[in-house]
Amino acid sequence: MNIGIPKEIKTRENRVACTPAGVRHLVSAGHRVVVERGAGDGSGFSDEKYRLAGAVIASGPEEPWRCELVVKVKEPVEREYGFLRSDQMLFTFLHLAGVPELARRLVEAGTTAIAYETVEVSGRLPLLAPMSEIAGKMSIIMGGYFLSRHQGGEGKLLGGVPGVLPGRVLILGGGTAGMNAARSAAGLGADVTVMETSQERMRELESQLPSQVHTIYSNEQHLDELLPETDLLVGAVLLPGASAPRLVTRSMVASMKRGAVVVDIAIDQGGCIETSRPTTHDEPVYIEEGVVHYCVTNMPGAYPGTSTEALTGVTLPYVRRLADLGLESAAVLMPGLVGGLNILNGKVVHPAVAASLGMECHENPFA
């Protein structure tokens, strides 16, 4: 099969969808891999490394996008919509609930689109997990940085010092991103609370995280009580394929301290905080209701060396199966691909995606 690896053009997106080692693996299996010139530069992989691994180096995006299987990191942006075709499989992060125009274009083009973030195995999201881990850890790094006065924050050091109380961190959601955020915040010495709805998950968090991490049921009453004293609020709520629930209203944000910081990891799926709107690494923050908001939609792109290795390590087996067998047979051997399938030949087949977009959901023939 012809496999295309375009260069990512989303703002400050330096990850790449396949490493030279991954290319070598695919080429050795008899596949042709077309890598756009400069696709790996941001992650430290030169065109020469790809060439030595057996890739064809394309001077522009046209040739990679002509391949039967196009593998990316982030969802296509507007400049790439014209490359979408009906005889094409697209395998990437999509987050269609947050970009309805892309969903419409995929449907119009008749494309088959498989989303990393909805591939599910035994209740886990294995392709999303490593990026959630990175985003969770980053949320504390970025939140702590923007709490500094010269960045518009209140001037609070999360870890405190002897004689001064540490900052208070409130994390919405105890999944992979939330747990990693909690562990990082606790490592700095912050006072950490995780809001969850699952009693079982709260028990797991209490047993796995440091003692200064506390858990509490997620409800409006507890939000109203905790937000006025919160220095850093991290939104880490996830409903696979669906729009993130809006847990924090504008009035709740207005109750927070002036200069407190919000990091909404859920912004890819629309955000879980009413005042959130997408930002970029070029302009990562804005102030709303006196609170600094960091809502970058591709957070792990800031650390592409780590992110690319982590992501491609889990996606490569799926890419290989799709290339070896095609979608139908690959879905039999790797059932997680069934949940990953968002759009099949231009028809939305993922119920949560369809519901979030208000579109008709067609039957998934592989389910």
Phi and psi in degrees as a GROMACS rama.xvg file:
@    title "Ramachandran Plot"
@    xaxis  label "Phi"
@    yaxis  label "Psi"
@TYPE xy
-86.8316  123.297  ASN-2
-116.768  124.758  ILE-3
-105.043  134.96  GLY-4
-120.849  91.1289  ILE-5
-74.0522  160.087  PRO-6
-75.0225  133.692  LYS-7
-70.9175  132.541  GLU-8
-119.992  4.07468  ILE-9
-61.2115  148.015  LYS-10
-52.6521  123.177  THR-11
56.9077  30.2344  ARG-12
-92.7806  105.002  GLU-13
-104.172  2.43781  ASN-14
-75.7737  164.952  ARG-15
-135.981  150.333  VAL-16
-80.5658  -9.87905  ALA-17
-154.236  135.392  CYS-18
-85.3246  165.382  THR-19
-55.7932  -37.3708  PRO-20
-62.4663  -39.3243  ALA-21
-65.7809  -40.1095  GLY-22
-60.747  -46.1061  VAL-23
-57.2533  -42.2384  ARG-24
-61.368  -43.6357  HIS-25
-71.9552  -41.368  LEU-26
-65.5402  -38.3727  VAL-27
-64.5921  -20.8614  SER-28
-89.6958  4.02007  ALA-29
97.0978  8.81973  GLY-30
-93.9618  156.121  HIS-31
-102.358  123.068  ARG-32
-114.806  122.979  VAL-33
-108.811  117.706  VAL-34
-112.612  127.969  VAL-35
-68.5852  140.408  GLU-36
-54.0172  130.728  ARG-37
81.5026  2.83048  GLY-38
-60.9135  -32.826  ALA-39
-99.6549  0.556951  GLY-40
-56.4514  -44.2136  ASP-41
-66.8629  -21.0153  GLY-42
-101.493  3.90471  SER-43
89.8179  17.4254  GLY-44
-113.928  113.508  PHE-45
-78.2771  161.066  SER-46
-58.3572  -35.4608  ASP-47
-63.3309  -38.4076  GLU-48
-62.9884  -39.5292  LYS-49
-68.5296  -39.6257  TYR-50
-62.2727  -43.3196  ARG-51
-65.9065  -27.2045  LEU-52
-79.3564  -8.74429  ALA-53
108.547  6.33423  GLY-54
-77.3635  153.022  ALA-55
-89.6377  126.564  VAL-56
-94.8328  119.108  ILE-57
-98.0485  142.008  ALA-58
-74.8072  -19.0124  SER-59
-148.627  -175.546  GLY-60
-78.586  -16.2534  PRO-61
-58.8668  -46.911  GLU-62
-67.3456  -46.5381  GLU-63
-58.4004  -38.8344  PRO-64
-73.159  -14.7863  TRP-65
-81.2546  -8.78828  ARG-66
-70.3728  157.453  CYS-67
-67.4146  -35.0814  GLU-68
-120.577  117.246  LEU-69
-107.879  123.208  VAL-70
-113.966  123.961  VAL-71
-129.348  -176.418  LYS-72
-103.256  -57.7056  VAL-73
-106.66  163.453  LYS-74
-59.6053  148.74  GLU-75
-57.6512  140.521  PRO-76
-98.4241  173.99  VAL-77
-53.3072  -39.0305  GLU-78
-65.1128  -14.6789  ARG-79
-102.835  -5.03645  GLU-80
-59.2202  -33.5308  TYR-81
-67.3109  -13.6423  GLY-82
-86.9521  -10.2575  PHE-83
-71.7703  136.256  LEU-84
-138.946  167.168  ARG-85
-81.2109  -22.2063  SER-86
-100.108  39.3333  ASP-87
-134.772  137.746  GLN-88
-104.709  129.829  MET-89
-113.702  125.115  LEU-90
-124.283  110.622  PHE-91
-170.074  175.185  THR-92
-70.1387  132.389  PHE-93
-116.821  -48.5143  LEU-94
48.8506  51.8471  HIS-95
-64.3063  -26.2063  LEU-96
-60.3694  -26.265  ALA-97
-93.4905  -10.5834  GLY-98
-135.358  72.5793  VAL-99
-59.8005  -29.099  PRO-100
-65.1528  -38.7348  GLU-101
-63.4425  -42.8227  LEU-102
-57.8541  -43.6099  ALA-103
-62.5255  -42.1807  ARG-104
-66.5919  -38.8081  ARG-105
-63.4693  -40.8584  LEU-106
-64.8979  -46.5764  VAL-107
-61.6432  -37.0424  GLU-108
-78.4886  -15.7081  ALA-109
75.9386  23.2343  GLY-110
-75.6213  151.839  THR-111
-100.781  119.062  THR-112
-122.856  124.811  ALA-113
-113.994  125.815  ILE-114
-100.98  127.656  ALA-115
-53.4505  -40.4403  TYR-116
-74.7356  -9.57952  GLU-117
-114.536  5.06289  THR-118
-67.4891  120.595  VAL-119
-125.953  131.916  GLU-120
-131.542  115.26  VAL-121
51.8329  43.4875  SER-122
79.873  0.135468  GLY-123
-106.053  160.585  ARG-124
-115.709  81.9361  LEU-125
-65.6383  -27.1814  PRO-126
-86.0428  -22.9548  LEU-127
-84.83  -30.1554  LEU-128
-52.6375  -49.2807  ALA-129
-63.997  -33.8406  PRO-130
-73.9921  -31.3483  MET-131
-66.3019  -38.7661  SER-132
-60.5694  -45.7931  GLU-133
-67.0303  -44.974  ILE-134
-62.6156  -38.6598  ALA-135
-61.6365  -47.1289  GLY-136
-66.0346  -40.1042  LYS-137
-62.5601  -33.6505  MET-138
-58.4786  -33.8687  SER-139
-79.5548  -38.5058  ILE-140
-61.0009  -49.9721  ILE-141
-69.2956  -41.8569  MET-142
-61.2184  -44.5235  GLY-143
-63.3274  -37.8525  GLY-144
-65.9488  -45.5803  TYR-145
-79.7018  -5.85695  PHE-146
-74.1979  -15.3357  LEU-147
-66.0824  146.656  SER-148
-60.7989  -38.9461  ARG-149
-72.5273  -7.93403  HIS-150
-105.314  10.3192  GLN-151
97.1358  -1.03559  GLY-152
-84.7183  -178.162  GLY-153
-79.4253  -8.20619  GLU-154
85.1988  29.0828  GLY-155
-101.394  127.87  LYS-156
-86.511  121.665  LEU-157
-56.4135  -40.5467  LEU-158
-81.5637  -10.7532  GLY-159
63.035  -172.291  GLY-160
-144.457  167.364  VAL-161
-53.3951  128.769  PRO-162
91.1742  -6.85927  GLY-163
-129.06  128.298  VAL-164
-64.1287  146.01  LEU-165
-72.5985  168.473  PRO-166
-72.1263  157.868  GLY-167
-105.367  127.069  ARG-168
-114.599  128.475  VAL-169
-115.994  125.151  LEU-170
-116.883  125.283  ILE-171
-94.2581  106.405  LEU-172
107.924  128.764  GLY-173
-109.147  28.1642  GLY-174
-76.8485  -156.691  GLY-175
-60.2741  -47.8321  THR-176
-65.2957  -45.5396  ALA-177
-63.629  -41.0488  GLY-178
-65.1887  -41.3255  MET-179
-69.182  -34.23  ASN-180
-63.9403  -43.9719  ALA-181
-63.5681  -43.3114  ALA-182
-63.2278  -41.564  ARG-183
-67.3381  -42.7309  SER-184
-64.7724  -41.1452  ALA-185
-65.0779  -36.4227  ALA-186
-61.8881  -29.553  GLY-187
-80.5243  -13.9011  LEU-188
99.4728  10.0469  GLY-189
-73.6706  161.437  ALA-190
-90.0633  120.109  ASP-191
-121.668  133.779  VAL-192
-126.472  132.78  THR-193
-111.771  127.352  VAL-194
-95.7795  129.889  MET-195
-141.892  161.188  GLU-196
-105.643  -16.8032  THR-197
-97.6273  120.529  SER-198
-62.9544  -40.3534  GLN-199
-61.9837  -43.6616  GLU-200
-66.0804  -37.2189  ARG-201
-63.6302  -37.7417  MET-202
-63.5041  -41.2902  ARG-203
-62.0044  -44.019  GLU-204
-63.9792  -43.2028  LEU-205
-61.5521  -33.9552  GLU-206
-81.4465  -23.6716  SER-207
-100.932  -18.4842  GLN-208
-107.665  161.261  LEU-209
-59.4061  162.416  PRO-210
-66.4461  -23.1126  SER-211
-82.0612  4.78438  GLN-212
-96.1632  123.688  VAL-213
-114.808  154.768  HIS-214
-119.05  153.145  THR-215
-153.293  148.739  ILE-216
-61.3345  140.097  TYR-217
-85.3293  112.362  SER-218
-156.335  168.218  ASN-219
-62.5475  -38.4186  GLU-220
-59.6702  -47.6236  GLN-221
-67.0914  -35.5006  HIS-222
-62.1868  -45.5887  LEU-223
-60.253  -34.9358  ASP-224
-77.1191  -37.3368  GLU-225
-90.5441  -33.099  LEU-226
-60.6452  -39.764  LEU-227
-60.4517  -21.5354  PRO-228
-105.188  5.44133  GLU-229
-86.5442  133.692  THR-230
-93.149  -37.2312  ASP-231
-133.534  120.959  LEU-232
-108.009  123.948  LEU-233
-113.543  120.403  VAL-234
-92.5645  111.868  GLY-235
-130.918  40.9529  ALA-236
-89.873  139.323  VAL-237
-141.024  128.915  LEU-238
-121.73  105.168  LEU-239
-49.2826  121.799  PRO-240
82.978  -20.9663  GLY-241
-99.25  163.483  ALA-242
-63.3447  141.511  SER-243
-66.6444  138.929  ALA-244
-68.7782  139.676  PRO-245
-82.1725  94.5472  ARG-246
-85.0818  -29.193  LEU-247
-115.414  120.163  VAL-248
-84.9942  167.9  THR-249
-58.9972  -40.5091  ARG-250
-65.6342  -33.3599  SER-251
-65.83  -42.1455  MET-252
-61.6727  -40.4595  VAL-253
-63.712  -22.0113  ALA-254
-80.3176  -9.6698  SER-255
-77.7099  165.629  MET-256
-62.413  147.72  LYS-257
-67.432  126.454  ARG-258
91.8066  -0.459292  GLY-259
-65.7793  166.009  ALA-260
-124.579  139.025  VAL-261
-112.517  129.822  VAL-262
-119.562  111.323  VAL-263
-102.437  92.2873  ASP-264
-64.811  -26.7299  ILE-265
-77.3789  6.85368  ALA-266
-62.132  -27.0897  ILE-267
-57.3553  -32.3568  ASP-268
-104.083  23.1732  GLN-269
103.003  -13.8874  GLY-270
89.4452  148.03  GLY-271
-106.973  10.4377  CYS-272
-126.596  130.718  ILE-273
-58.6563  -33.26  GLU-274
-87.1167  2.98724  THR-275
-78.0606  142.368  SER-276
-147.217  149.997  ARG-277
-61.4336  138.722  PRO-278
-127.498  175.272  THR-279
-121.938  169.587  THR-280
-66.1501  -23.494  HIS-281
-71.8013  -40.3752  ASP-282
-132.442  79.47  GLU-283
-76.6221  -22.1527  PRO-284
-129.869  159.929  VAL-285
-149.632  165.607  TYR-286
-113.303  125.785  ILE-287
-133.198  131.061  GLU-288
54.8875  32.2759  GLU-289
77.7918  4.65042  GLY-290
-112.288  135.453  VAL-291
-77.067  128.016  VAL-292
-113.405  126.013  HIS-293
-113.369  111.385  TYR-294
-134.666  49.6324  CYS-295
-73.3988  130.641  VAL-296
-82.723  -10.0571  THR-297
-133.802  59.0655  ASN-298
-51.0993  -48.9044  MET-299
-63.1565  -14.2157  PRO-300
-63.6962  -15.2861  GLY-301
-74.0228  -20.6477  ALA-302
-125.988  66.2323  TYR-303
-66.8749  -29.1134  PRO-304
-59.8425  -49.8358  GLY-305
-70.5097  -45.1627  THR-306
-65.6494  -43.0163  SER-307
-63.5371  -45.9879  THR-308
-61.8392  -42.5483  GLU-309
-66.8508  -42.755  ALA-310
-70.4749  -49.5996  LEU-311
-68.3021  -24.4898  THR-312
-62.4171  -32.4761  GLY-313
-95.9888  -24.4318  VAL-314
-84.583  -28.0428  THR-315
-56.1562  -43.8283  LEU-316
-58.6438  -34.8052  PRO-317
-71.7382  -41.3428  TYR-318
-59.6309  -44.2646  VAL-319
-61.0715  -45.5738  ARG-320
-63.8087  -43.5437  ARG-321
-61.1887  -41.1042  LEU-322
-71.2205  -39.4217  ALA-323
-69.5491  -41.9331  ASP-324
-118.61  -15.6367  LEU-325
82.8314  168.918  GLY-326
-64.5307  -47.0498  LEU-327
-61.1449  -50.0041  GLU-328
-71.9274  -36.004  SER-329
-62.7412  -36.2481  ALA-330
-68.1442  -24.4662  ALA-331
-72.7216  -43.634  VAL-332
-78.8054  -29.5536  LEU-333
-126.919  80.6778  MET-334
-57.2399  -21.5352  PRO-335
-58.5398  -24.7145  GLY-336
-64.8565  -24.4968  LEU-337
-62.3433  -46.0473  VAL-338
-68.5582  -27.9398  GLY-339
-72.4304  -21.9667  GLY-340
-72.0261  110.807  LEU-341
-94.6094  -42.6603  ASN-342
-134.608  128.971  ILE-343
-119.629  115.462  LEU-344
50.267  40.0763  ASN-345
85.1166  8.67528  GLY-346
-118.727  130.655  LYS-347
-71.7841  125.279  VAL-348
-122.929  4.44246  VAL-349
-103.226  116.439  HIS-350
-56.6561  -43.9976  PRO-351
-67.2561  -38.0507  ALA-352
-64.9145  -46.9293  VAL-353
-60.4423  -43.4989  ALA-354
-64.1138  -41.3967  ALA-355
-66.6013  -31.8842  SER-356
-93.0186  -8.45265  LEU-357
68.0786  33.0792  GLY-358
-112.115  160.264  MET-359
-67.4535  136.326  GLU-360
-101.287  121.119  CYS-361
-93.5328  161.593  HIS-362
-67.5763  136.509  GLU-363
-86.3246  111.376  ASN-364
-67.7398  -14.1627  PRO-365
-95.0088  -8.36374  PHE-366
